[in-house]
C-alpha cells in the first residue's frame, strides 16, 4: 500500500442528535484519515477530485500518547490529548443527491473526502470545548454556525466513544494520531470558485479555496 494511503488518524461522524435522527441511529460512526486526504489551509483545492463535496467545521485533537479501549474514561481520554486544532472536513458521497443510509456512510469511510487543519495548537485546558463557537463562511457570507456542545454534548465524549469502539475491535489509537471529533453544525455544499472559511473562537481559522 502506498504511503498516501497510510492511516494518520480518525474521523467521527453522526455526532449530533439531528443527524442520528436522520439516519435512524443512536450512536456515531467513524472512518480513517489517510495521508493523501490531508490538505493545507489556504492552499487551492481541486474540486474535480470530489463528486458532491460538502464542508463541515470540526474541533480536532492530536494525541500525545496511545489511547486503548475498551473501558477508556473521560479522564483517560483527556490525559491522552496533546493539543486541539481547528479543522475543516470535506465530506463526499458516491450516492446521487446524498440519498445515503448509515450503511452507505460506513461503507464509504464515513463519507470522508479530505481535511485541513489550523496552525494554532491549543491545550485542551486552555479553551472551553463545549462553548467554543464557530462561524462558517462561504465567500465571506456566514452560512452556518455552531459550538462544540453540538458534538455529543462535549467533543471529549466523541473521543471516549471512539477509543472504546476501536478498542473493542482490537485497535489502539497511537500517539500522534489526529482525531476529528465531529461537526459543530450541518454540512454545507461547496462548489468550484468558492472560498470556505471556518473561524473558531480561541482555536483560530481554516480556509479552503475551491478551484
C-alpha positions in Angstrom: 0.0 0.0 0.0 1.4 3.4 -1.0 2.3 6.0 1.7 -0.6 8.2 0.5 -3.0 5.6 2.0 -1.2 5.4 5.3 -3.7 5.9 8.2 -2.8 9.1 10.1 -5.9 9.4 12.3 -9.6 9.0 12.5 -12.9 10.9 12.0 -16.1 10.6 13.8 -19.4 11.2 12.2 -23.1 11.3 13.1 -22.3 13.1 16.4 -25.4 15.4 16.5 -28.8 14.2 17.6 -30.3 15.7 14.3 -28.0 13.6 12.2 -28.6 10.5 14.3 -32.4 11.0 13.9 -32.0 11.4 10.2 -30.2 8.1 9.9 -32.2 6.3 12.5 -29.2 5.5 14.7 -28.3 6.3 18.3 -24.5 6.3 18.1 -21.9 7.9 15.8 -19.9 6.2 13.1 -16.2 6.6 12.2 -13.7 6.4 9.4 -9.9 6.8 9.0 -7.9 9.7 7.8 -5.3 8.9 5.1 -2.2 10.9 4.3 -3.5 11.6 0.8 -6.6 13.2 2.2 -4.7 15.9 4.1 -4.9 19.4 2.7 -3.1 22.7 3.7 -5.2 25.5 5.0 -5.2 28.3 2.3 -4.0 26.0 -0.5 -6.2 25.7 -3.5 -8.4 22.6 -3.6 -9.1 20.7 -6.9 -12.8 20.4 -6.7 -12.7 17.9 -9.6 -11.4 15.2 -7.3 -14.7 15.1 -5.5 -18.2 14.1 -6.6 -20.6 16.2 -4.4 -18.5 17.8 -1.7 -19.8 19.4 1.5 -17.9 21.2 4.2 -18.0 20.5 8.0 -16.2 22.6 10.6 -14.8 20.5 13.5 -12.7 20.6 16.6 -9.8 18.1 16.2 -7.2 16.8 18.5 -3.7 15.3 18.2 -2.9 12.5 20.7 0.2 12.8 22.8 0.0 9.2 24.0 -1.6 5.9 23.0 -5.3 5.6 23.8 -6.6 2.0 24.1 -10.1 0.8 24.9 -12.4 -0.7 25.9 -13.0 0.9 29.3 -11.5 4.3 28.5 -12.8 7.1 30.7 -13.1 10.8 30.1 -10.1 11.4 32.3 -8.0 8.9 30.4 -9.0 10.4 27.1 -8.2 13.9 28.4 -4.8 12.8 29.5 -4.0 11.4 26.1 -4.7 14.7 24.2 -1.6 16.7 23.3 -3.4 19.7 21.7 -6.5 20.8 19.9 -6.8 22.3 16.4 -9.4 24.0 14.2 -10.3 21.9 11.2 -12.4 21.6 8.1 -13.6 18.3 6.7 -14.7 17.8 3.1 -17.3 15.0 3.1 -18.3 13.4 -0.2 -20.7 10.7 -1.4 -20.9 8.4 -4.4 -24.6 8.1 -3.9 -26.7 10.5 -6.1 -28.1 13.6 -4.3 -26.7 12.4 -1.0 -29.6 9.9 -0.5 -27.5 7.8 1.7 -28.2 5.4 4.6 -25.9 4.8 7.6 -24.8 1.6 5.8 -23.7 3.7 2.9 -21.8 6.1 5.2 -20.0 3.3 6.9 -19.1 1.6 3.6 -17.8 4.9 2.3 -15.3 5.5 5.2 -17.9 7.7 7.0 -18.1 9.9 3.8 -14.5 11.2 4.3 -13.1 13.2 1.4 -10.3 15.3 2.7 -9.4 17.6 5.7 -7.5 20.7 6.5 -6.2 21.8 9.9 -5.4 25.2 11.5 -1.9 26.0 12.6 -2.7 27.1 16.2 -2.0 24.3 18.7 -4.2 24.9 21.8 -4.1 22.9 25.0 -7.4 21.3 25.8 -7.4 23.1 29.2 -6.9 26.5 27.6 -10.3 26.7 25.9 -13.9 25.6 26.6 -14.6 22.8 24.1 -18.4 22.9 24.8 -18.9 26.6 24.5 -16.3 27.3 21.8 -18.2 28.7 18.8 -17.6 28.5 15.1 -18.7 30.7 12.2 -18.7 29.1 8.8 -18.4 31.4 5.8 -18.6 30.9 2.1 -17.2 33.8 0.0 -17.3 36.0 3.1 -21.0 35.3 3.9 -22.0 33.4 7.0 -23.8 30.2 6.1 -23.8 28.3 9.4 -22.6 28.5 13.0 -22.4 26.2 15.9 -20.5 25.3 19.1 -18.6 22.3 20.4 -21.5 21.2 22.6 -23.3 20.1 19.4 -20.9 17.1 19.4 -22.4 14.6 21.8 -22.8 17.3 24.4 -19.0 17.6 24.7 -16.4 16.8 22.0 -14.4 14.8 24.6 -17.3 12.3 24.7 -16.7 11.6 21.0 -13.1 10.8 21.7 -14.1 8.4 24.6 -16.6 6.7 22.3 -14.1 6.2 19.5 -11.4 4.9 21.8 -13.8 2.3 23.2 -15.3 1.4 19.9 -11.9 0.8 18.3 -10.7 -1.0 21.4 -13.5 -3.5 21.1 -12.1 -4.2 17.7 -8.5 -4.6 18.9 -7.3 -1.2 17.5 -5.2 1.2 19.6 -5.2 4.9 18.7 -1.5 5.7 18.6 0.3 8.8 19.8 0.5 11.3 17.0 -2.9 10.3 15.6 -5.2 13.1 14.5 -8.8 12.7 15.5 -11.6 14.8 14.0 -14.3 14.9 16.7 -17.4 15.7 14.7 -19.1 18.7 13.0 -20.4 21.6 15.1 -23.1 22.4 12.5 -24.8 21.0 9.5 -22.7 20.2 6.4 -22.8 22.9 3.7 -22.4 22.2 0.0 -19.4 23.7 -1.8 -18.6 24.3 -5.5 -15.7 25.4 -7.6 -14.9 29.1 -7.3 -15.9 29.4 -3.7 -13.8 30.1 -0.7 -14.7 28.5 2.6 -13.5 29.8 6.0 -14.2 28.4 9.4 -13.4 30.7 12.4 -13.3 29.0 15.8 -13.2 31.2 18.9 -9.9 30.6 20.6 -8.7 28.0 18.1 -8.2 30.1 15.0 -9.3 29.7 11.4 -9.1 27.3 8.5 -9.6 28.4 4.9 -10.0 26.4 1.7 -10.4 28.0 -1.8 -12.0 25.6 -4.2 -10.9 25.6 -7.8 
